[in-house]
């Protein structure tokens, strides 16, 4: 896949500007969201224990519950606390023959989780010690893959900010 040329980039930028100008309501007149927050994001995994060790022991997200998935007998549905009443959930689907992680339209590109700067440094050190490869981006983000290939970002920017830009 090759990068767009200058003319294509200019067209993409013009379309971005058009969409922003058409739909982005200024903060002072923007209505409140109808949502309370993210209840959970669900991700499919190959092995429950491997996932628990990665997210709870390495990333320090406490496991909060584990029970049978109501949609698939023998499958587990389990949750990790990622702060502010938000959860990451996982399913395993034993015997279903689920393939490896793939980026597809409508699929998950990455999961970005905000952590305090001191915790970010601590977790980065733990990833180093565990030999987990990551991409360090913009001074505040590290991107890495979990045991099943899901791309995770730890970002030390506060919630509602992205690289110094207020996004909420």
ROFILUM-340483 format. One line per 3 residues: their letters; for each residue x, y, z of N, C-alpha, C. Coordinates in nm, 4 decimals, decimal comma, padded with zeros to 6 digits. Layout:
<rs>
a	X:Y:Z:X:Y:Z:X:Y:Z; ...
</rs>
This chain:
<rs>
xxx	00,0843:-00,1163:00,0000:00,0000:00,0000:00,0000:00,0897:00,1238:00,0000; 00,0685:00,2102:-00,0952:00,1530:00,3296:-00,1056:00,0798:00,4518:-00,0493; 00,1598:00,5480:-00,0046:00,1041:00,6710:00,0516:00,0426:00,7556:-00,0597
xxx	-00,0613:00,8325:-00,0262:-00,1232:00,9202:-00,1265:-00,0247:01,0275:-00,1734; -00,0393:01,0688:-00,3005:00,0466:01,1760:-00,3522:-00,0058:01,3114:-00,3039; 00,0638:01,4200:-00,3395:00,0302:01,5541:-00,2897:-00,1118:01,5950:-00,3277
xxx	-00,1547:01,5653:-00,4492:-00,2900:01,6031:-00,4912:-00,3949:01,5265:-00,4114; -00,3698:01,3985:-00,3881:-00,4635:01,3177:-00,3108:-00,4691:01,3669:-00,1660; -00,3537:01,4019:-00,1099:-00,3504:01,4543:00,0270:-00,4269:01,5863:00,0380
xxx	-00,4133:01,6723:-00,0624:-00,4864:01,7997:-00,0627:-00,6369:01,7743:-00,0689; -00,6793:01,6767:-00,1478:-00,8210:01,6437:-00,1581:-00,8737:01,5865:-00,0258; -00,7928:01,5025:00,0381:-00,8312:01,4453:00,1683:-00,8440:01,5561:00,2719
xxx	-00,7489:01,6495:00,2724:-00,7530:01,7610:00,3669:-00,8758:01,8488:00,3417; -00,9080:01,8742:00,2165:-01,0261:01,9547:00,1832:-01,1534:01,8850:00,2299; -01,1608:01,7540:00,2145:-01,2785:01,6784:00,2591:-01,2877:01,6795:00,4117
xxx	-01,1748:01,6672:00,4803:-01,1733:01,6751:00,6265:-01,2267:01,8110:00,6718; -01,1804:01,9172:00,6084:-01,2257:02,0523:00,6417:-01,3750:02,0666:00,6166; -01,4243:02,0148:00,5055:-01,5676:02,0214:00,4737:-01,6498:01,9498:00,5806
xxx	-01,6074:01,8304:00,6189:-01,6810:01,7538:00,7206:-01,6761:01,8264:00,8550; -01,5595:01,8757:00,8936:-01,5468:01,9502:01,0199:-01,6394:02,0715:01,0187; -01,6359:02,1492:00,9099:-01,7186:02,2698:00,9007:-01,8676:02,2382:00,8995
xxx	-01,9044:02,1242:00,8436:-02,0449:02,0860:00,8340:-02,0994:02,0300:00,9647; -02,0212:01,9492:01,0351:-02,0748:01,8722:01,1473:-02,0211:01,9071:01,2862; -01,9053:01,9680:01,2968:-01,8479:01,9946:01,4285:-01,9146:02,1165:01,4901
xxx	-01,9894:02,0939:01,5969:-02,0595:02,2009:01,6668:-01,9637:02,2617:01,7691; -01,9529:02,3945:01,7740:-01,8645:02,4574:01,8734:-01,9003:02,4120:02,0158; -01,7990:02,3975:02,0991:-01,8185:02,3440:02,2342:-01,9281:02,4167:02,3114
xxx	-01,9325:02,5481:02,3015:-02,0302:02,6238:02,3795:-02,1748:02,5968:02,3379; -02,1982:02,5453:02,2182:-02,3353:02,5145:02,1762:-02,3563:02,3663:02,1476; -02,2590:02,2854:02,1818:-02,2688:02,1411:02,1588:-02,3598:02,0793:02,2646
xxx	-02,4558:01,9966:02,2231:-02,5430:01,9330:02,3221:-02,4667:01,8258:02,4002; -02,5184:01,7937:02,5188:-02,4604:01,6844:02,5972:-02,4840:01,5531:02,5242; -02,3934:01,4607:02,5416:-02,4076:01,3275:02,4815:-02,5232:01,2528:02,5457
xxx	-02,5863:01,1666:02,4677:-02,6906:01,0807:02,5223:-02,6315:00,9619:02,5974; -02,5003:00,9391:02,5852:-02,4352:00,8238:02,6479:-02,3815:00,8581:02,7863; -02,3707:00,7563:02,8713:-02,3090:00,7723:03,0035:-02,1595:00,7437:02,9987
xxx	-02,1155:00,6651:02,9014:-01,9756:00,6267:02,8906:-01,9640:00,4907:02,8251; -01,8413:00,4432:02,8136:-01,8182:00,3105:02,7562:-01,8450:00,2076:02,8660; -01,9425:00,1223:02,8439:-01,9691:00,0149:02,9405:-01,8576:-00,0877:02,9311
xxx	-01,8344:-00,1380:02,8104:-01,7192:-00,2237:02,7847:-01,6957:-00,2337:02,6353; -01,5748:-00,2667:02,6004:-01,5353:-00,3006:02,4644:-01,5039:-00,4491:02,4692; -01,5593:-00,5294:02,3794:-01,5391:-00,6743:02,3832:-01,4424:-00,7181:02,2733
xxx	-01,3464:-00,7998:02,3117:-01,2410:-00,8472:02,2213:-01,2346:-00,9988:02,2318; -01,2152:-01,0666:02,1193:-01,2067:-01,2126:02,1158:-01,0615:-01,2547:02,1377; -01,0426:-01,3557:02,2251:-00,9086:-01,4046:02,2573:-00,9022:-01,5557:02,2436
xxx	-00,7804:-01,6070:02,2359:-00,7593:-01,7509:02,2227:-00,7555:-01,8217:02,3574; -00,6989:-01,7551:02,4596:-00,6761:-01,8237:02,5863:-00,7043:-01,7297:02,7033; -00,7943:-01,7707:02,7909:-00,8355:-01,6870:02,9032:-00,7186:-01,6566:02,9958
xxx	-00,6454:-01,7581:03,0388:-00,5389:-01,7358:03,1369:-00,4276:-01,6476:03,0821; -00,3900:-01,6672:02,9566:-00,2879:-01,5818:02,8940:-00,3343:-01,4366:02,8949; -00,4599:-01,4151:02,8640:-00,5157:-01,2799:02,8614:-00,5182:-01,2193:03,0010
xxx	-00,5587:-01,2980:03,0994:-00,5619:-01,2485:03,2379:-00,4216:-01,2102:03,2821; -00,3240:-01,2938:03,2547:-00,1865:-01,2616:03,2964:-00,1378:-01,1337:03,2287; -00,1694:-01,1159:03,1011:-00,1232:-00,9973:03,0287:-00,1874:-00,8700:03,0828
xxx	-00,3196:-00,8702:03,0906:-00,3897:-00,7472:03,1291:-00,3844:-00,7193:03,2799; -00,3926:-00,8221:03,3622:-00,3913:-00,7984:03,5062:-00,2497:-00,7890:03,5618; -00,1639:-00,8834:03,5256:-00,0300:-00,8840:03,5846:00,0638:-00,7847:03,5183
xxx	00,0626:-00,7774:03,3855:00,1548:-00,6874:03,3164:00,1029:-00,5436:03,3146; -00,0216:-00,5252:03,2717:-00,0751:-00,3895:03,2591:-00,1442:-00,3381:03,3851; -00,1646:-00,4245:03,4821:-00,2216:-00,3862:03,6111:-00,3658:-00,3375:03,6022
xxx	-00,4445:-00,3983:03,5127:-00,5882:-00,3741:03,5047:-00,6558:-00,4887:03,5800; -00,7199:-00,4635:03,6934:-00,7767:-00,5714:03,7733:-00,8881:-00,6478:03,7010; -00,8816:-00,7797:03,7094:-00,9907:-00,8653:03,6630:-01,1074:-00,8442:03,7579
xxx	-01,2268:-00,8146:03,7030:-01,3414:-00,7841:03,7900:-01,4488:-00,8923:03,7884; -01,4545:-00,9725:03,6826:-01,5565:-01,0784:03,6771:-01,5234:-01,1748:03,5645; -01,5704:-01,2985:03,5804:-01,5523:-01,4042:03,4804:-01,6733:-01,4963:03,4911
xxx	-01,7485:-01,5092:03,3813:-01,8631:-01,5995:03,3806:-01,8838:-01,6528:03,2391; -01,9758:-01,7479:03,2255:-02,0022:-01,8063:03,0941:-02,0709:-01,7034:03,0044; -02,0269:-01,6982:02,8802:-02,0858:-01,6108:02,7802:-02,2270:-01,6608:02,7476
xxx	-02,3249:-01,5749:02,7572:-02,4639:-01,6152:02,7331:-02,4904:-01,6549:02,5882; -02,4049:-01,6105:02,4950:-02,4291:-01,6341:02,3530:-02,3637:-01,7605:02,2981; -02,2729:-01,8202:02,3753:-02,1997:-01,9360:02,3232:-02,1609:-02,0263:02,4400
xxx	-02,2309:-02,1386:02,4583:-02,2016:-02,2285:02,5702:-02,0548:-02,2722:02,5702; -01,9940:-02,2692:02,6886:-01,8534:-02,3067:02,7027:-01,7576:-02,1909:02,6858; -01,8086:-02,0783:02,6393:-01,7264:-01,9586:02,6206:-01,7261:-01,8765:02,7490
xxx	-01,6162:-01,8082:02,7717:-01,6036:-01,7205:02,8876:-01,6204:-01,5753:02,8471; -01,6785:-01,4975:02,9367:-01,6906:-01,3525:02,9206:-01,6275:-01,2946:03,0459; -01,5207:-01,2166:03,0301:-01,4510:-01,1663:03,1480:-01,4081:-01,0227:03,1279
xxx	-01,3921:-00,9513:03,2403:-01,3819:-00,8064:03,2402:-01,2622:-00,7570:03,3209; -01,2041:-00,6445:03,2732:-01,0962:-00,5767:03,3437:-01,1332:-00,4302:03,3627; -01,1022:-00,3771:03,4800:-01,1263:-00,2375:03,5135:-01,0170:-00,1519:03,4507
xxx	-01,0579:-00,0539:03,3677:-00,9604:00,0394:03,3100:-00,9857:00,1820:03,3587; -01,0545:00,1941:03,4716:-01,0735:00,3238:03,5341:-01,2008:00,3947:03,4928; -01,2443:00,4865:03,5770:-01,3617:00,5715:03,5524:-01,4870:00,4927:03,5190
xxx	-01,5016:00,3740:03,5763:-01,6199:00,2921:03,5505:-01,6215:00,2271:03,4138; -01,5067:00,2236:03,3451:-01,4971:00,1641:03,2117:-01,4303:00,0273:03,2189; -01,4694:-00,0600:03,1285:-01,4197:-00,1974:03,1277:-01,3718:-00,2381:02,9887
xxx	-01,2763:-00,3302:02,9867:-01,2453:-00,4074:02,8658:-01,2999:-00,5457:02,8939; -01,3723:-00,6014:02,7993:-01,4253:-00,7368:02,8131:-01,3631:-00,8254:02,7068; -01,3576:-00,9524:02,7375:-01,3023:-01,0502:02,6444:-01,3925:-01,1721:02,6391
xxx	-01,3905:-01,2377:02,5239:-01,4569:-01,3655:02,5032:-01,3525:-01,4639:02,4530; -01,3646:-01,5888:02,4912:-01,2974:-01,6944:02,4185:-01,4100:-01,7766:02,3539; -01,3851:-01,8346:02,2413:-01,4849:-01,9155:02,1718:-01,4260:-02,0526:02,1410
xxx	-01,4090:-02,1379:02,2435:-01,3459:-02,2679:02,2201:-01,4220:-02,3498:02,1172; -01,3463:-02,4074:02,0243:-01,4038:-02,4937:01,9219:-01,4650:-02,4205:01,8044; -01,4657:-02,2890:01,8058:-01,5307:-02,2136:01,6987:-01,4374:-02,1888:01,5810
xxx	-01,3071:-02,2045:01,6005:-01,2123:-02,1850:01,4900:-01,1961:-02,0400:01,4489; -01,1986:-01,9493:01,5458:-01,1831:-01,8068:01,5172:-01,0403:-01,7836:01,4665; -01,0268:-01,7073:01,3574:-00,8962:-01,6803:01,2979:-00,8189:-01,5740:01,3734
xxx	-00,6967:-01,5465:01,3290:-00,6126:-01,4467:01,3954:-00,6656:-01,3051:01,3754; -00,6157:-01,2146:01,4577:-00,6538:-01,0740:01,4508:-00,6292:-01,0197:01,3105; -00,7208:-00,9392:01,2629:-00,7053:-00,8734:01,1329:-00,7711:-00,7368:01,1391
xxx	-00,7075:-00,6388:01,0769:-00,7703:-00,5072:01,0644:-00,8614:-00,5104:00,9433; -00,9875:-00,4833:00,9679:-01,0876:-00,4831:00,8620:-01,1767:-00,3615:00,8811; -01,2452:-00,3211:00,7750:-01,3409:-00,2114:00,7892:-01,4420:-00,2485:00,8963
xxx	-01,4661:-00,1579:00,9869:-01,5577:-00,1834:01,0964:-01,4928:-00,2553:01,2134; -01,3667:-00,2963:01,1993:-01,2965:-00,3663:01,3059:-01,2198:-00,2699:01,3950; -01,1619:-00,3253:01,4978:-01,0851:-00,2468:01,5933:-00,9458:-00,2188:01,5379
xxx	-00,9079:-00,0914:01,5303:-00,7709:-00,0563:01,4913:-00,6805:-00,0615:01,6133; -00,7180:00,0094:01,7198:-00,6459:-00,0010:01,8458:-00,7347:00,0489:01,9585; -00,6965:00,0115:02,0778:-00,7667:00,0517:02,1982:-00,6730:00,1433:02,2749
xxx	-00,7098:00,2703:02,2921:-00,6256:00,3684:02,3605:-00,6737:00,3848:02,5039; -00,5830:00,3657:02,5976:-00,6153:00,3735:02,7392:-00,5266:00,4786:02,8028; -00,5892:00,5776:02,8673:-00,5171:00,6850:02,9335:-00,4699:00,6392:03,0711
xxx	-00,3434:00,6662:03,0998:-00,2865:00,6394:03,2319:-00,2076:00,7619:03,2755; -00,1965:00,7815:03,4054:-00,1179:00,8931:03,4581:00,0265:00,8816:03,4089; 00,0961:00,9940:03,3877:00,2329:00,9894:03,3359:00,3274:00,8992:03,4157
xxx	00,3185:00,8999:03,5496:00,4060:00,8143:03,6300:00,3740:00,6669:03,6068; 00,2457:00,6345:03,5957:00,2032:00,4961:03,5697:00,2454:00,4553:03,4286; 00,2399:00,5504:03,3340:00,2821:00,5240:03,1956:00,4293:00,4807:03,1950
xxx	00,5135:00,5543:03,2654:00,6568:00,5195:03,2744:00,6749:00,3827:03,3386; 00,6006:00,3570:03,4450:00,6077:00,2290:03,5154:00,5686:00,1138:03,4220; 00,4555:00,1292:03,3517:00,4092:00,0228:03,2619:00,5027:00,0051:03,1431
xxx	00,5589:00,1136:03,0936:00,6583:00,1055:02,9855:00,7775:00,0220:03,0314; 00,8226:00,0428:03,1544:00,9332:-00,0362:03,2101:00,8960:-00,1835:03,2206; 00,7716:-00,2114:03,2597:00,7262:-00,3505:03,2684:00,7211:-00,4160:03,1300
xxx	00,6759:-00,3397:03,0289:00,6759:-00,3939:02,8917:00,8187:-00,4233:02,8473; 00,9127:-00,3335:02,8784:01,0540:-00,3564:02,8465:01,1033:-00,4847:02,9122; 01,0773:-00,4985:03,0423:01,1243:-00,6154:03,1170:01,0637:-00,7448:03,0641
xxx	00,9405:-00,7378:03,0151:00,8720:-00,8559:02,9617:00,9083:-00,8834:02,8162; 00,9858:-00,7928:02,7542:01,0246:-00,8121:02,6147:00,9136:-00,7849:02,5152; 00,8145:-00,7066:02,5554:00,7047:-00,6719:02,4646:00,7515:-00,5565:02,3762
xxx	00,7490:-00,5782:02,2458:00,7887:-00,4729:02,1522:00,6784:-00,3681:02,1436; 00,7206:-00,2419:02,1305:00,6231:-00,1344:02,1183:00,6800:-00,0229:02,0328; 00,5904:00,0619:01,9860:00,6255:00,1829:01,9129:00,6008:00,2996:02,0065
xxx	00,7032:00,3783:02,0313:00,6917:00,4981:02,1170:00,6639:00,6145:02,0227; 00,5475:00,6777:02,0402:00,5017:00,7798:01,9468:00,4700:00,9097:02,0195; 00,5161:01,0206:01,9662:00,4807:01,1554:02,0121:00,5112:01,1815:02,1591
xxx	00,5962:01,1022:02,2195:00,6377:01,1252:02,3570:00,5387:01,0834:02,4633; 00,4127:01,0590:02,4262:00,3124:01,0255:02,5271:00,2384:00,8955:02,4989; 00,2688:00,8302:02,3885:00,1973:00,7075:02,3521:00,2945:00,5938:02,3244
xxx	00,2546:00,4750:02,3667:00,3226:00,3532:02,3239:00,2155:00,2587:02,2708; 00,2456:00,2003:02,1566:00,1564:00,1060:02,0906:00,2220:-00,0311:02,0925; 00,1456:-00,1319:02,1286:00,1966:-00,2683:02,1322:00,0804:-00,3628:02,1063
xxx	00,1116:-00,4895:02,0908:00,0078:-00,5894:02,0660:-00,0058:-00,6817:02,1857; -00,1297:-00,7180:02,2155:-00,1525:-00,8146:02,3224:-00,1237:-00,9544:02,2682; -00,1360:-01,0590:02,3489:-00,1006:-01,1936:02,3013:-00,1785:-01,2416:02,1790
xxx	-00,2950:-01,1834:02,1521:-00,3734:-01,2231:02,0353:-00,3623:-01,1260:01,9193; -00,2769:-01,0254:01,9325:-00,2527:-00,9330:01,8220:-00,3313:-00,8035:01,8276; -00,4193:-00,7873:01,9249:-00,4937:-00,6623:01,9372:-00,3964:-00,5498:01,9689
xxx	-00,4050:-00,4408:01,8941:-00,3167:-00,3266:01,9172:-00,3731:-00,2434:02,0320; -00,2883:-00,2195:02,1315:-00,3241:-00,1416:02,2499:-00,2324:-00,0200:02,2544; -00,2890:00,0935:02,2898:-00,2113:00,2158:02,3107:-00,2253:00,2562:02,4564
xxx	-00,1129:00,2799:02,5215:-00,1137:00,3463:02,6516:-00,0733:00,4897:02,6250; -00,1580:00,5832:02,6652:-00,1339:00,7252:02,6394:-00,1344:00,7991:02,7724; -00,0334:00,8833:02,7924:-00,0247:00,9557:02,9190:-00,0954:01,0903:02,9137
xxx	-00,1543:01,1233:02,8010:-00,2355:01,2447:02,7935:-00,3613:01,2261:02,8787; -00,4115:01,3341:02,9371:-00,5355:01,3235:03,0146:-00,6531:01,2836:02,9255; -00,7551:01,2283:02,9887:-00,8783:01,2006:02,9149:-00,9273:01,3306:02,8529
xxx	-00,9736:01,3239:02,7295:-01,0244:01,4422:02,6610:-00,9198:01,5252:02,5907; -00,7933:01,4806:02,5941:-00,6853:01,5491:02,5224:-00,6091:01,4497:02,4364; -00,5543:01,4995:02,3271:-00,4739:01,4164:02,2369:-00,3570:01,4984:02,1891
xxx	-00,2382:01,4660:02,2380:-00,1145:01,5323:02,1996:-00,1244:01,6845:02,2125; -00,1842:01,7298:02,3241:-00,1945:01,8727:02,3509:-00,3183:01,9399:02,2931; -00,3977:01,8668:02,2167:-00,5211:01,9207:02,1602:-00,6395:01,8730:02,2417
xxx	-00,7253:01,9632:02,2800:-00,8470:01,9254:02,3511:-00,9430:01,8615:02,2513; -00,9853:01,7367:02,2782:-01,0773:01,6674:02,1882:-01,2141:01,6436:02,2524; -01,2277:01,6843:02,3765:-01,3572:01,6728:02,4451:-01,3777:01,7953:02,5310
</rs>
